Amino acid sequence: MLLNVLMIIVAYLIGSISSAIVICRLLNLPDPRSTGSNNPGATNVLRISNKPTAACVLFFDILKGTIPVWGAYFLGLTPISLGLIAVAACLGHMYPIFFNFDGGKAVATAFGVLLPIGIDLGALLILTWLLVAKGTRYSSLAAIVTVSLAPLYTWLLKPLYVYPVLMLSVLIVFRHHENIKRLLNGTENKL
């Protein structure tokens, strides 16, 4: 029990390290929370800088989701505990304690927490995101569709993890509520 609580706290703190804000500060770029879409994530960093910088943000956001979940997996924690740790990492990204609780949507971090389930799941998620993003030019719609399909993919591949993935999916879709409104109104930014 104590190990579970400790891992949840560690996951939240790791998730709270906003790579978009840190990298933009290091490169003297504008704060992504007040530029572009005002979201500290890889897509917005791409809008305000370049592909290599956005790729670095994406890599570190994925990594900060993978590290705590993989660590907890190797410590032998239960699937539900892994799910809570995954949610904690994403909550850290969304509401980072180190950045006044002003964070991003946690799509890359969510991808990172799902990677330890399996490379096959990761491949399905990437393929889904790419197909939707290429077909619609909406990063937010690609994220919403991908995360909505993640529980189904998990059920097909490793049913043991369906409930933790479902918890995560609900959280990510909820975080996109403003994007959903803009998509319905036709005012969402395209890639």
VOBA-1610 file (N, C-alpha, C; in pm, whole numbers, padded with zeros to 5 digits, always signed):
BEGIN
Met+00082-00121+00000Met+00000+00000+00000Met+00086+00127+00000Leu+00187+00128+00086Leu+00277+00243+00093Leu+00352+00263-00038Leu+00394+00152-00098Leu+00464+00159-00227Leu+00373+00218-00335Asn+00245+00178-00334Asn+00149+00233-00430Asn+00138+00384-00417Val+00122+00432-00294Val+00108+00575-00268Val+00234+00649-00309Leu+00349+00593-00275Leu+00477+00655-00312Leu+00491+00664-00463Met+00456+00558-00534Met+00467+00559-00680Met+00369+00657-00744Ile+00251+00672-00687Ile+00153+00770-00737Ile+00209+00912-00722Ile+00270+00940-00607Ile+00329+01073-00583Ile+00445+01097-00679Val+00533+00998-00693Val+00647+01011-00785Val+00598+01034-00928Ala+00496+00958-00970Ala+00442+00973-01105Ala+00387+01113-01126Tyr+00315+01166-01028Tyr+00261+01302-01039Tyr+00375+01403-01051Leu+00478+01389-00970Leu+00589+01485-00972Leu+00666+01477-01104Ile+00689+01357-01155Ile+00755+01344-01285Ile+00667+01405-01394Gly+00538+01377-01388Gly+00445+01434-01484Gly+00439+01585-01479Ser+00469+01642-01363Ser+00463+01788-01344Ser+00580+01863-01409Ile+00680+01790-01456Ile+00791+01856-01524Ile+00748+01882-01668Ser+00713+02005-01696Ser+00662+02041-01829Ser+00777+02060-01926Ser+00798+01960-02011Ser+00909+01969-02106Ser+00889+02084-02205Ala+00765+02114-02241Ala+00739+02224-02333Ala+00785+02357-02274Ile+00751+02380-02149Ile+00789+02506-02084Ile+00940+02511-02063Val+00997+02401-02013Val+01141+02398-01986Val+01221+02417-02115Ile+01186+02344-02219Ile+01260+02354-02346Ile+01244+02493-02408Cys+01122+02547-02403Cys+01102+02682-02457Cys+01183+02785-02379Arg+01191+02770-02248Arg+01273+02863-02169Arg+01421+02850-02205Leu+01468+02725-02217Leu+01609+02702-02250Leu+01646+02760-02386Leu+01551+02760-02481Leu+01577+02808-02616Leu+01530+02952-02639Asn+01492+03020-02530Asn+01443+03158-02537Asn+01325+03173-02631Leu+01236+03075-02631Leu+01113+03080-02710Leu+01001+03134-02622Pro+00891+03177-02681Pro+00779+03225-02600Pro+00722+03112-02514Asp+00661+03149-02404Asp+00595+03052-02316Asp+00478+02991-02393Pro+00474+02859-02410Pro+00366+02798-02488Pro+00229+02811-02423Arg+00226+02850-02294Arg+00097+02870-02228Arg+00033+03003-02266Ser+00111+03091-02330Ser+00057+03222-02368Ser+00080+03255-02515Thr+00112+03152-02594Thr+00138+03170-02737Thr+00072+03057-02815Gly+00036+03084-02938Gly-00026+02979-03021Gly-00160+02937-02964Ser-00174+02807-02935Ser-00299+02756-02879Ser-00302+02766-02726Asn-00197+02822-02667Asn-00183+02837-02522Asn-00174+02703-02449Asn-00128+02601-02518Asn-00117+02468-02459Asn+00030+02426-02456Pro+00082+02392-02337Pro+00221+02349-02330Pro+00237+02202-02372Gly+00231+02182-02501Gly+00246+02048-02557Gly+00322+02054-02688Ala+00354+01937-02741Ala+00438+01928-02861Ala+00374+01996-02982Thr+00243+01982-03000Thr+00178+02042-03118Thr+00191+02194-03115Asn+00171+02253-02999Asn+00182+02399-02990Asn+00327+02444-03002Val+00420+02367-02948Val+00561+02401-02964Val+00599+02396-03112Leu+00541+02302-03185Leu+00564+02297-03330Leu+00512+02425-03396Arg+00398+02475-03351Arg+00342+02598-03407Arg+00433+02719-03383Ile+00497+02722-03266Ile+00574+02842-03230Ile+00724+02828-03254Ser+00770+02706-03296Ser+00914+02691-03319Ser+00939+02605-03443Asn+00988+02483-03424Asn+01024+02398-03538Asn+01008+02250-03501Lys+01027+02163-03600Lys+01007+02020-03579Lys+01103+01958-03478Pro+01232+01990-03482Pro+01322+01929-03383Pro+01286+01965-03238Thr+01249+02090-03217Thr+01211+02133-03082Thr+01084+02061-03038Ala+00985+02054-03126Ala+00860+01984-03094Ala+00885+01836-03070Ala+00977+01777-03147Ala+01011+01635-03129Ala+01074+01610-02993Cys+01156+01703-02946Cys+01215+01691-02812Cys+01106+01696-02705Val+01013+01788-02719Val+00902+01797-02624Val+00822+01667-02625Leu+00790+01618-02743Leu+00715+01494-02756Leu+00788+01378-02689Phe+00918+01366-02716Phe+00997+01257-02658Phe+00994+01261-02506Phe+01020+01378-02448Phe+01024+01388-02302Phe+00886+01372-02239Asp+00781+01417-02306Asp+00645+01396-02254Asp+00608+01247-02254Ile+00649+01175-02357Ile+00626+01031-02361Ile+00705+00962-02250Leu+00831+01001-02237Leu+00919+00940-02139Leu+00868+00959-01996Lys+00815+01077-01966Lys+00769+01100-01828Lys+00643+01021-01795Gly+00576+00967-01897Gly+00466+00875-01871Gly+00516+00732-01859Thr+00614+00696-01941Thr+00664+00559-01943Thr+00742+00523-01818Ile+00827+00612-01772Ile+00917+00581-01660Ile+00843+00535-01534Pro+00745+00611-01483Pro+00681+00565-01358Pro+00598+00437-01376Val+00532+00421-01490Val+00450+00302-01511Val+00539+00179-01527Trp+00643+00190-01605Trp+00735+00077-01621Trp+00801+00042-01488Gly+00840+00144-01415Gly+00899+00119-01283Gly+00803+00045-01191Ala+00678+00088-01189Ala+00577+00023-01104Ala+00548-00119-01152Tyr+00550-00139-01283Tyr+00529-00273-01338Tyr+00639-00368-01290Phe+00764-00322-01296Phe+00875-00407-01252Phe+00877-00427-01101Leu+00810-00339-01028Leu+00797-00357-00883Leu+00682-00453-00848Gly+00609-00498-00951Gly+00504-00597-00930Gly+00370-00542-00885Leu+00344-00416-00911Leu+00216-00358-00869Leu+00103-00408-00958Thr-00018-00406-00904Thr-00135-00459-00974Thr-00175-00370-01092Pro-00253-00424-01186Pro-00300-00342-01299Pro-00375-00216-01255Ile-00456-00227-01151Ile-00530-00108-01103Ile-00431-00005-01048Ser-00330-00051-00975Ser-00227+00042-00925Ser-00153+00106-01041Leu-00121+00027-01144Leu-00055+00083-01262Leu-00144+00190-01327Gly-00274+00164-01329Gly-00368+00262-01385Gly-00369+00391-01305Leu-00366+00379-01174Leu-00365+00500-01090Leu-00234+00577-01107Ile-00125+00504-01122Ile+00004+00568-01144Ile+00003+00638-01281Ala-00055+00575-01380Ala-00066+00635-01513Ala-00149+00764-01507Val-00261+00757-01437Val-00347+00876-01422Val-00270+00986-01348Ala-00194+00949-01246Ala-00117+01048-01170Ala-00015+01119-01258Ala+00053+01042-01345Ala+00152+01104-01436Ala+00082+01203-01529Cys-00035+01164-01580Cys-00109+01252-01671Cys-00164+01374-01597Leu-00211+01354-01474Leu-00258+01468-01395Leu-00143+01565-01367Gly-00023+01510-01347Gly+00093+01596-01329Gly+00118+01682-01452His+00102+01623-01570His+00119+01699-01693His+00009+01804-01708Met-00113+01767-01675Met-00226+01859-01689Met-00224+01971-01585Tyr-00187+01935-01462Tyr-00190+02030-01351Tyr-00055+02024-01277Pro+00051+02074-01341Pro+00185+02060-01283Pro+00208+02151-01163Ile+00249+02090-01054Ile+00275+02165-00931Ile+00387+02266-00950Phe+00482+02236-01041Phe+00596+02324-01062Phe+00564+02444-01152Phe+00447+02444-01216Phe+00411+02551-01310Phe+00270+02603-01285Asn+00241+02630-01158Asn+00114+02690-01117Asn-00008+02611-01164Phe+00006+02481-01175Phe-00104+02392-01214Phe-00162+02425-01352Asp-00080+02487-01436Asp-00122+02526-01571Asp-00047+02439-01672Gly-00110+02328-01711Gly-00042+02232-01796Gly-00114+02202-01925Gly-00073+02094-01988Gly-00124+02057-02118Gly-00232+01951-02114Lys-00253+01888-02228Lys-00363+01792-02244Lys-00320+01648-02213Ala-00191+01623-02203Ala-00134+01493-02162Ala-00148+01382-02266Val-00163+01416-02392Val-00176+01312-02494Val-00047+01232-02506Ala+00067+01299-02518Ala+00194+01228-02531Ala+00227+01152-02402Thr+00197+01211-02289Thr+00221+01142-02161Thr+00132+01019-02150Ala+00008+01030-02195Ala-00083+00915-02195Ala-00029+00804-02286Phe+00024+00843-02401Phe+00085+00745-02490Phe+00201+00676-02417Gly+00279+00756-02346Gly+00392+00700-02271Gly+00351+00601-02163Val+00240+00630-02094Val+00197+00536-01989Val+00138+00409-02049Leu+00091+00415-02174Leu+00035+00297-02239Leu+00141+00209-02305Leu+00258+00264-02335Leu+00363+00187-02401Leu+00404+00060-02326Pro+00414+00063-02193Pro+00452-00061-02125Pro+00353-00176-02144Ile+00230-00147-02184Ile+00135-00256-02211Ile+00182-00338-02329Gly+00242-00274-02426Gly+00296-00350-02538Gly+00322-00263-02660Ile+00420-00304-02738Ile+00455-00234-02862Ile+00339-00242-02962Asp+00265-00353-02959Asp+00152-00366-03051Asp+00045-00261-03022Leu+00020-00234-02894Leu-00076-00128-02859Leu-00021+00007-02903Gly+00107+00031-02878Gly+00169+00156-02919Gly+00158+00178-03069Ala+00180+00072-03146Ala+00171+00082-03292Ala+00029+00115-03336Leu-00070+00052-03274Leu-00210+00082-03309Leu-00246+00227-03276Leu-00198+00275-03163Leu-00227+00412-03123Leu-00162+00512-03219Ile-00037+00488-03255Ile+00031+00577-03350Ile-00039+00576-03485Leu-00072+00456-03533Leu-00140+00444-03662Leu-00274+00518-03661Thr-00351+00501-03555Thr-00480+00569-03544Thr-00462+00720-03546Trp-00368+00770-03464Trp-00346+00914-03458Trp-00305+00967-03595Leu-00212+00899-03659Leu-00164+00946-03790Leu-00274+00947-03894Leu-00356+00843-03899Leu-00464+00836-03997Leu-00565+00949-03976Val-00605+00971-03852Val-00704+01077-03825Val-00643+01215-03848Ala-00520+01236-03802Ala-00455+01366-03820Ala-00432+01396-03968Lys-00388+01297-04043Lys-00364+01317-04186Lys-00496+01341-04260Gly-00599+01268-04222Gly-00728+01281-04290Gly-00805+01407-04258Thr-00787+01459-04135Thr-00866+01575-04093Thr-00784+01701-04071Arg-00653+01686-04048Arg-00562+01796-04015Arg-00589+01855-03877Tyr-00661+01780-03791Tyr-00687+01825-03654Tyr-00613+01734-03556Ser-00513+01790-03488Ser-00438+01714-03388Ser-00529+01675-03272Ser-00615+01766-03230Ser-00704+01738-03116Ser-00801+01625-03149Leu-00858+01625-03268Leu-00950+01518-03306Leu-00876+01385-03313Ala-00755+01386-03365Ala-00674+01264-03370Ala-00649+01211-03230Ala-00621+01300-03136Ala-00598+01259-02997Ala-00725+01202-02935Ile-00837+01269-02958Ile-00964+01224-02899Ile-01004+01088-02953Val-00995+01071-03084Val-01031+00942-03146Val-00936+00832-03097Thr-00808+00861-03095Thr-00708+00761-03054Thr-00729+00718-02910Val-00744+00814-02822Val-00761+00779-02680Val-00896+00711-02656Ser-00995+00742-02736Ser-01126+00676-02724Ser-01119+00530-02768Leu-01033+00501-02865Leu-01016+00364-02913Leu-00918+00282-02828Ala-00839+00348-02745Ala-00738+00279-02665Ala-00797+00167-02577Pro-00911+00187-02510Pro-00966+00075-02432Pro-01005-00045-02519Leu-01058-00019-02637Leu-01093-00129-02727Leu-00968-00204-02771Tyr-00865-00131-02812Tyr-00740-00195-02851Tyr-00682-00277-02735Thr-00689-00220-02615Thr-00638-00290-02497Thr-00717-00417-02471Trp-00848-00410-02485Trp-00933-00527-02464Trp-00896-00638-02563Leu-00866-00600-02686Leu-00828-00698-02787Leu-00690-00759-02762Leu-00599-00680-02705Leu-00460-00724-02690Leu-00426-00775-02549Lys-00464-00700-02447Lys-00433-00738-02308Lys-00549-00694-02218Pro-00657-00773-02215Pro-00778-00734-02144Pro-00758-00700-01996Leu-00653-00751-01936Leu-00624-00725-01796Leu-00614-00575-01766Tyr-00575-00496-01866Tyr-00550-00353-01845Tyr-00663-00263-01895Val-00777-00320-01929Val-00885-00239-01986Val-00932-00130-01890Tyr-00956-00163-01764Tyr-01010-00063-01671Tyr-00913+00052-01645Pro-00785+00025-01623Pro-00693+00139-01609Pro-00688+00226-01735Val-00689+00164-01853Val-00685+00241-01978Val-00814+00321-01995Leu-00926+00264-01955Leu-01054+00335-01961Leu-01052+00459-01872Met-00995+00445-01751Met-00982+00561-01661Met-00903+00672-01729Leu-00794+00633-01788Leu-00706+00729-01855Leu-00776+00795-01974Ser-00848+00716-02051Ser-00918+00769-02169Ser-01022+00873-02131Val-01098+00845-02027Val-01200+00940-01980Val-01133+01071-01939Leu-01023+01061-01869Leu-00950+01181-01824Leu-00903+01265-01942Ile-00845+01201-02042Ile-00792+01274-02158Ile-00905+01338-02240Val-01013+01263-02262Val-01125+01320-02338Val-01184+01439-02262Phe-01197+01427-02130Phe-01247+01538-02050Phe-01158+01661-02065Arg-01027+01640-02066Arg-00933+01751-02077Arg-00945+01821-02213His-01001+01752-02311His-01019+01809-02445His-01158+01874-02464His-01229+01901-02357His-01367+01952-02372His-01373+02083-02451Glu-01273+02170-02434Glu-01273+02295-02511Glu-01247+02268-02659Asn-01157+02173-02686Asn-01129+02135-02825Asn-01255+02077-02891Ile-01329+01997-02816Ile-01451+01937-02868Ile-01551+02046-02906Lys-01564+02147-02820Lys-01653+02260-02851Lys-01609+02330-02980Arg-01478+02356-02991Arg-01428+02425-03110Arg-01443+02338-03235Leu-01423+02208-03221Leu-01444+02118-03336Leu-01589+02124-03383Leu-01682+02123-03289Leu-01825+02128-03323Leu-01863+02264-03384Asn-01795+02371-03339Asn-01822+02505-03392Asn-01745+02536-03519Gly-01651+02450-03556Gly-01569+02474-03674Gly-01461+02578-03653Thr-01418+02600-03527Thr-01318+02702-03499Thr-01187+02643-03447Glu-01171+02513-03448Glu-01050+02448-03399Glu-00934+02474-03495Asn-00815+02494-03438Asn-00693+02514-03520Asn-00653+02384-03587Lys-00613+02393-03712Lys-00563+02276-03784Lys-00413+02266-03767Leu-00360+02149-03802Leu-00214+02129-03798Leu-00147+02216-03904
//
